Amino acid sequence: MSSSISNSSNTSIESDHQTRRTDFSGIWVALVTPFCASAKAEVDFLALQALASKLIADGVAGLVVCGSTGEAAALSEDEQLQVLDAVLAVAPAHQVIMGLSGNHMGQVLHRLAAIGQRQTAGVLVTPPYYIRPSQAGILHYFHEIADASAVPVLLYNIPYRTGVNMELPTLQQLAMHPNIVAIKDCGGNLQATMQLIMDGDIQVLAGEDHQLFTTLCLGGAGCILASAHIRPDLFLRLQAHINAGQLEQARVIFYHLLPVMQTLFEEPNPAPLKAALAASGAMQACLRAPMQSASAETASKLLRAMAQLDHIQ
């Protein structure tokens, strides 16, 4: 599939990068990348576009493409751009964020420039992985990216994948950059989460599924979650209840969703999620090695938890 997939249908939404999305609140889905059941496990672009279209029609705030749930590490740079183009062909540009990770500044800036040639809402960027830079190194890295980016930058603090935590003072300094607008918060530090929300300089989005209710109740702007593939209507209702001060109604929904969230991560993400989506006929439950398909036990447990969601009034 060529990386020149037309996304001309989106040009009326955002004619150029001068039109920037500044509000990233709401329920964002960390989108999976479907693969074909073949020896090479090629990207299944038809399934990808069908899934993206359905989620947008369901009313989510948007989609994050080529993040960890999207198995970006298993995709070549060209494949990542092909996936982005395929999603942009069926989803409004202002509802698509592109993931960006790396540990070589030159290569990251090169990829950023390629992303910048497309119309997207923003880029979701992790700190450099494996090399474990200092906080000063992290500041330099993100300032370079934010200065160069044609679209807004969303921070992605996920220390258990990158090997380095973005400490609160670092996040507060980065939040002052005019092109850094939000954070996907997987840092696991509730005090830091609260402080960022109280500061009000950057939108805080829950990145850990089980932290959704807590983050929203504290005043977080929304979430970027893998589990939001499953019954996105319930995620939307949960946030609407919290925004309306109806915490008991929101709590009931959250505790129904929690078993699904927990089971989705009993094996490496996105294996259980792909099993669930395969059961619905949305895609094949295929991953690229060394990732392995979810066990039959986990898949069965997940389907039972999902069936319980039908009982929510």
Protein Blocks (a to p, Z undefined) as FASTA:
>chain_A
ZZkbcfklmmmmmmbfklccfbfgdjdddddddddddfkopacfklmmmmmmmmmmnopa
bdcehilknommmpcfklmmmmmmmmmmmpcfklcccddddjbfklmmmmmmmmmmpccf
bdcddddehklpafklmmmmmmmmmmmpmbdcdddddfklnopacdfklmmmmmmpmkbc
bdcdfkopaklmmmmmmnopaccddfbfklmmmmmmnopabdcdfklmnopllmmmmmmm
mmnopaklmmmmmmmmmmmmmmmmmpccfklmmmmmmmnopaccbdcdfbdcddfklmmm
mmmmmmmmmmpZZ
